[in-house]
Amino acid sequence: MVARINDIQISKNFKLYEFECKDGSHLVKVDPLLVELLQKLRDKLGKPVVITSGYRTPEYNRKVGGEKNSQHLLGKAADIKVSGVSPKEVAEEAIKIGFRGIGVYKTHTHVD
């Protein structure tokens, strides 16, 4: 078995590598409050929350067309998917949990 970089359990259901920049660098920043709120959301929904985008380096953020002052740059945002739950439904639950920044897209939900 190959060891995974950042294979560190940071909450009941999340590992650090899930928040890595998707540019292949393995760089990661993650705000503990983001992890806490995502864990609450996962517990509330009773289903895995898949992080499609967590931390982004400035270069990668530009490459993917992210906002200049994106919360992804600070490790305070995640784009997520939950199987069998629409992005709108995820957003509604995220608001109840305490997320303040919400974006609803066709394929995912942005939370920060």
C-alpha atoms as a printed R data frame, in Angstrom:
    type eleno elety resid chain resno       x      y       z
1   ATOM     1    CA   MET     A     1   0.000  0.000   0.000
2   ATOM     2    CA   VAL     A     2   1.340  3.440  -0.930
3   ATOM     3    CA   ALA     A     3   1.314  6.036   1.845
4   ATOM     4    CA   ARG     A     4  -0.762  9.089   1.035
5   ATOM     5    CA   ILE     A     5   0.604 12.548   1.798
6   ATOM     6    CA   ASN     A     6  -1.522 14.417   4.358
7   ATOM     7    CA   ASP     A     7  -3.273 11.195   5.413
8   ATOM     8    CA   ILE     A     8  -4.187 12.715   8.754
9   ATOM     9    CA   GLN     A     9  -7.612 12.391  10.365
10  ATOM    10    CA   ILE     A    10  -8.780 15.937  11.204
11  ATOM    11    CA   SER     A    11 -12.363 15.108  12.200
12  ATOM    12    CA   LYS     A    12 -14.559 12.041  12.498
13  ATOM    13    CA   ASN     A    13 -15.100 11.796   8.728
14  ATOM    14    CA   PHE     A    14 -12.480 14.030   7.084
15  ATOM    15    CA   LYS     A    15  -8.789 13.631   6.341
16  ATOM    16    CA   LEU     A    16  -6.413 16.483   5.615
17  ATOM    17    CA   TYR     A    17  -5.678 15.350   2.038
18  ATOM    18    CA   GLU     A    18  -9.312 15.957   1.068
19  ATOM    19    CA   PHE     A    19  -8.677 19.713   1.408
20  ATOM    20    CA   GLU     A    20  -5.460 19.759  -0.701
21  ATOM    21    CA   CYS     A    21  -5.125 22.003  -3.734
22  ATOM    22    CA   LYS     A    22  -6.170 19.975  -6.785
23  ATOM    23    CA   ASP     A    23  -3.082 21.095  -8.748
24  ATOM    24    CA   GLY     A    24  -1.114 18.040  -7.601
25  ATOM    25    CA   SER     A    25   1.154 20.005  -5.244
26  ATOM    26    CA   HIS     A    26  -0.360 18.517  -2.045
27  ATOM    27    CA   LEU     A    27  -0.335 22.022  -0.554
28  ATOM    28    CA   VAL     A    28  -3.096 22.536   1.958
29  ATOM    29    CA   LYS     A    29  -4.504 25.113   4.328
30  ATOM    30    CA   VAL     A    30  -7.730 24.480   6.155
31  ATOM    31    CA   ASP     A    31  -9.515 26.547   8.747
32  ATOM    32    CA   PRO     A    32 -10.634 24.445  11.749
33  ATOM    33    CA   LEU     A    33 -14.067 26.127  11.651
34  ATOM    34    CA   LEU     A    34 -14.575 24.940   8.059
35  ATOM    35    CA   VAL     A    35 -13.827 21.369   9.149
36  ATOM    36    CA   GLU     A    36 -16.151 21.676  12.148
37  ATOM    37    CA   LEU     A    37 -19.037 22.971  10.027
38  ATOM    38    CA   LEU     A    38 -18.493 20.368   7.296
39  ATOM    39    CA   GLN     A    39 -18.520 17.623   9.934
40  ATOM    40    CA   LYS     A    40 -21.797 18.993  11.333
41  ATOM    41    CA   LEU     A    41 -23.232 19.033   7.807
42  ATOM    42    CA   ARG     A    42 -22.094 15.462   7.199
43  ATOM    43    CA   ASP     A    43 -23.627 14.339  10.499
44  ATOM    44    CA   LYS     A    44 -26.900 16.141   9.716
45  ATOM    45    CA   LEU     A    45 -27.194 14.699   6.203
46  ATOM    46    CA   GLY     A    46 -26.007 11.227   7.222
47  ATOM    47    CA   LYS     A    47 -24.084 10.905   3.949
48  ATOM    48    CA   PRO     A    48 -20.487 11.481   2.863
49  ATOM    49    CA   VAL     A    49 -19.617 15.041   1.864
50  ATOM    50    CA   VAL     A    50 -17.181 15.002  -1.063
51  ATOM    51    CA   ILE     A    51 -14.857 17.990  -1.332
52  ATOM    52    CA   THR     A    52 -14.350 18.796  -5.012
53  ATOM    53    CA   SER     A    53 -12.272 21.910  -4.265
54  ATOM    54    CA   GLY     A    54 -10.736 22.960  -0.962
55  ATOM    55    CA   TYR     A    55  -7.578 25.030  -0.619
56  ATOM    56    CA   ARG     A    56  -6.324 26.717  -3.798
57  ATOM    57    CA   THR     A    57  -2.933 28.265  -4.437
58  ATOM    58    CA   PRO     A    58  -3.157 31.711  -6.052
59  ATOM    59    CA   GLU     A    59  -1.914 30.219  -9.339
60  ATOM    60    CA   TYR     A    60  -4.455 27.414  -9.328
61  ATOM    61    CA   ASN     A    61  -7.249 29.781  -8.308
62  ATOM    62    CA   ARG     A    62  -6.468 31.951 -11.361
63  ATOM    63    CA   LYS     A    63  -6.300 28.867 -13.587
64  ATOM    64    CA   VAL     A    64  -9.795 27.715 -12.563
65  ATOM    65    CA   GLY     A    65 -11.278 31.216 -12.806
66  ATOM    66    CA   GLY     A    66 -11.748 31.679  -9.065
67  ATOM    67    CA   GLU     A    67 -12.551 35.025  -7.475
68  ATOM    68    CA   LYS     A    68  -9.508 37.238  -6.803
69  ATOM    69    CA   ASN     A    69 -10.224 37.286  -3.050
70  ATOM    70    CA   SER     A    70 -11.616 33.744  -2.853
71  ATOM    71    CA   GLN     A    71 -11.979 32.141   0.562
72  ATOM    72    CA   HIS     A    72 -10.400 29.033  -1.037
73  ATOM    73    CA   LEU     A    73  -7.062 30.911  -0.913
74  ATOM    74    CA   LEU     A    74  -7.329 31.061   2.882
75  ATOM    75    CA   GLY     A    75  -8.503 27.488   3.418
76  ATOM    76    CA   LYS     A    76 -11.894 28.785   4.531
77  ATOM    77    CA   ALA     A    77 -14.027 27.454   1.645
78  ATOM    78    CA   ALA     A    78 -14.950 24.192   0.003
79  ATOM    79    CA   ASP     A    79 -16.933 23.155  -3.029
80  ATOM    80    CA   ILE     A    80 -18.856 20.034  -2.081
81  ATOM    81    CA   LYS     A    81 -21.158 17.326  -3.410
82  ATOM    82    CA   VAL     A    82 -23.418 14.960  -1.520
83  ATOM    83    CA   SER     A    83 -24.711 11.942  -3.431
84  ATOM    84    CA   GLY     A    84 -28.496 11.935  -3.726
85  ATOM    85    CA   VAL     A    85 -28.847 15.485  -2.378
86  ATOM    86    CA   SER     A    86 -29.259 18.444  -4.732
87  ATOM    87    CA   PRO     A    87 -26.881 21.411  -4.456
88  ATOM    88    CA   LYS     A    88 -29.854 23.550  -3.387
89  ATOM    89    CA   GLU     A    89 -30.785 21.126  -0.590
90  ATOM    90    CA   VAL     A    90 -27.142 20.995   0.549
91  ATOM    91    CA   ALA     A    91 -27.122 24.821   0.641
92  ATOM    92    CA   GLU     A    92 -30.309 24.943   2.715
93  ATOM    93    CA   GLU     A    93 -28.816 22.601   5.307
94  ATOM    94    CA   ALA     A    94 -25.467 24.422   5.235
95  ATOM    95    CA   ILE     A    95 -27.213 27.685   6.146
96  ATOM    96    CA   LYS     A    96 -28.897 25.991   9.119
97  ATOM    97    CA   ILE     A    97 -25.515 24.612  10.268
98  ATOM    98    CA   GLY     A    98 -23.956 28.092  10.264
99  ATOM    99    CA   PHE     A    99 -22.166 28.583   6.941
100 ATOM   100    CA   ARG     A   100 -22.319 32.242   5.894
101 ATOM   101    CA   GLY     A   101 -21.054 32.094   2.316
102 ATOM   102    CA   ILE     A   102 -23.103 29.838   0.069
103 ATOM   103    CA   GLY     A   103 -23.091 29.347  -3.684
104 ATOM   104    CA   VAL     A   104 -25.417 26.976  -5.490
105 ATOM   105    CA   TYR     A   105 -24.172 25.628  -8.812
106 ATOM   106    CA   LYS     A   106 -25.455 22.978 -11.198
107 ATOM   107    CA   THR     A   107 -23.025 20.298  -9.983
108 ATOM   108    CA   HIS     A   108 -21.942 21.410  -6.501
109 ATOM   109    CA   THR     A   109 -22.417 23.727  -3.548
110 ATOM   110    CA   HIS     A   110 -19.840 26.283  -2.411
111 ATOM   111    CA   VAL     A   111 -19.612 26.834   1.363
112 ATOM   112    CA   ASP     A   112 -17.422 29.169   3.379
